[in-house]
C-alpha cells in the first residue's frame, strides 16, 4: 500500500513524460511498498539506489531488480516470481 492519494503516482509519471524528463543520473527511493517500480517503467536512470530500515526489504528489492534485469518480458518476470509458467 502507498500513502499517496489514488492516481498520484500515475499523474507524477505522466508529468515526467510530458516534460521529457526521463533520463536521470540517479534514482533513489525507499523500498517500502515498491511503488518506485512504476516510475522505472518511464524513467531511464543510470543508477538505482533503494534504502529501507528493514534489511530484508533491501534484499527483496535487490532480488526483484535482478529478476527484472534477466527477464526479457513481463511474462518471464512473473513466471520467475511465482516459479511457474504464466504464458
Contact map, one row per residue, 1 for C-alpha under 8 A:
111000000000000000000000000000001000000000000000000000000000000000000000000000000000000
111100000000000000000000000000001010000000000000000000000000000000000000000000000000000
111110000000000000000000000000000000000000000000000000000000000000000000000000000000000
011111011000000000000000000000000000000000000000000000000000000000000000000000000000000
001111110000000000000000000000000000000000000000000000000000000000000000000000000000000
000111111000000000000000000000000000000000000000000000000000000000000000000000000000000
000011111110000000000000000000000000000000000000000000000000000000000000000000000000000
000111111111000000000000000000000000000000000000000000000000000000000000000000000000000
000101111111100000000000000000000000011000000000000000000000000000000000000000000000000
000000111111110000000000000000000000000000000000000000000000000000000000000000000000000
000000111111111000000000000000000000000000000000000000000000000000000000000000000000000
000000011111111100000000000000000000000000000000000000000000000000000000000000000000000
000000001111111110000000000000000000001001000000000000000000000000000000000000000000000
000000000111111111000000000000000000000000000000000000000000000000000000000000000000000
000000000011111111100000000000000000000000000000000000000000000000000000000000000000000
000000000001111111111100000000000000000000000000000000000000000000000000000000000000000
000000000000111111111100000000000000000001000000000000000000000000000000000000000000000
000000000000011111111000000000000000000000000000000000000000000000000000000000000000000
000000000000001111111000000000000000000000000000000000000000000000000000000000000000000
000000000000000111111100000000000000000000000000000000000000000000000000000000000000000
000000000000000111111111000000000000000000100000000000000000000000000000000000000000000
000000000000000110011111000000000000000001111000000000000000000000000000000000000000000
000000000000000000001111100000000000000000111100000000000000000000000000000000000000000
000000000000000000001111111000000000000000111100000000000000000000000000000000000000000
000000000000000000000011111000000000000000001110000000000000000000000000000000000000000
000000000000000000000001111100000000000000001111100000000000000000000000000000000000000
000000000000000000000001111110000000000000001111100000000000000000000000000000000000000
000000000000000000000000011111000000000000000001111000000000000000000000000000000000000
000000000000000000000000001111100001000000000000111000000000000000000000000000000000000
000000000000000000000000000111110100000000000000011100000000000000000000000000000000000
000000000000000000000000000011111111000000000000011100001100100000000000000000000000000
000000000000000000000000000001111110000000000000000100001000000000000000000000000000000
110000000000000000000000000000111110000000000000000000000000000000000000000000000000000
000000000000000000000000000001111111100000000000000000000000100000000000000000000000000
010000000000000000000000000000111111111000000000000000000000000000000000000000000000000
000000000000000000000000000010100111111100000000000000000000000000000000000000000000000
000000000000000000000000000000000111111110000000000000000000000000000000000000000000000
000000001000000000000000000000000011111111000000000000000000000000000000000000000000000
000000001000100000000000000000000011111111100000000000000000000000000000000000000000000
000000000000000000000000000000000001111111111000000000000000000000000000000000000000000
000000000000000000000000000000000000111111100000000000000000000000000000000000000000000
000000000000100010000100000000000000011111110000000000000000000000000000000000000000000
000000000000000000001111000000000000001111111000000000000000000000000000000000000000000
000000000000000000000111000000000000000101111100000000000000000000000000000000000000000
000000000000000000000111111000000000000100111111000000000000000000000000000000000000000
000000000000000000000011111000000000000000011111000000000000000000000000000000000000000
000000000000000000000000111000000000000000001111100000000000000000000000000000000000000
000000000000000000000000011100000000000000001111110000000000000000000000000000000000000
000000000000000000000000011110000000000000000011111000000000000000000000000000000000000
000000000000000000000000000111100000000000000001111100000100100000000000000000000000000
000000000000000000000000000111100000000000000000111110000100000000000000000000000000000
000000000000000000000000000001110000000000000000011111101100000000000000000000000000000
000000000000000000000000000000000000000000000000001111100000000000000000000000000000000
000000000000000000000000000000000000000000000000000111111100000000000000000000000000000
000000000000000000000000000000000000000000000000000111111110000000000000000000000000000
000000000000000000000000000000000000000000000000000001111111000000000000000000000000000
000000000000000000000000000000110000000000000000000101111111100000000000000000000000000
000000000000000000000000000000100000000000000000011101111111110000000000000000000000000
000000000000000000000000000000000000000000000000000000111111111000000000000000000000000
000000000000000000000000000000000000000000000000000000011111111100000000000000000000000
000000000000000000000000000000100100000000000000010000001111111110000000000000000000000
000000000000000000000000000000000000000000000000000000000111111111000000000000000000000
000000000000000000000000000000000000000000000000000000000011111111100000000000000000000
000000000000000000000000000000000000000000000000000000000001111111110000000000000000000
000000000000000000000000000000000000000000000000000000000000111111111000000000000000000
000000000000000000000000000000000000000000000000000000000000011111111100000000000000000
000000000000000000000000000000000000000000000000000000000000001111111110000010011000000
000000000000000000000000000000000000000000000000000000000000000111111111000010000000000
000000000000000000000000000000000000000000000000000000000000000011111111000000000000000
000000000000000000000000000000000000000000000000000000000000000001111111000000000000000
000000000000000000000000000000000000000000000000000000000000000000111111110110000000000
000000000000000000000000000000000000000000000000000000000000000000011111110110000000000
000000000000000000000000000000000000000000000000000000000000000000000011111110000000000
000000000000000000000000000000000000000000000000000000000000000000000011111111000000000
000000000000000000000000000000000000000000000000000000000000000000000000111111100000011
000000000000000000000000000000000000000000000000000000000000000000000011111111110000110
000000000000000000000000000000000000000000000000000000000000000000110011111111111000000
000000000000000000000000000000000000000000000000000000000000000000000000011111111100010
000000000000000000000000000000000000000000000000000000000000000000000000001111111111110
000000000000000000000000000000000000000000000000000000000000000000100000000111111111100
000000000000000000000000000000000000000000000000000000000000000000100000000011111110000
000000000000000000000000000000000000000000000000000000000000000000000000000001111111000
000000000000000000000000000000000000000000000000000000000000000000000000000000111111100
000000000000000000000000000000000000000000000000000000000000000000000000000000110111110
000000000000000000000000000000000000000000000000000000000000000000000000000100110011111
000000000000000000000000000000000000000000000000000000000000000000000000001101100001111
000000000000000000000000000000000000000000000000000000000000000000000000001000000000111
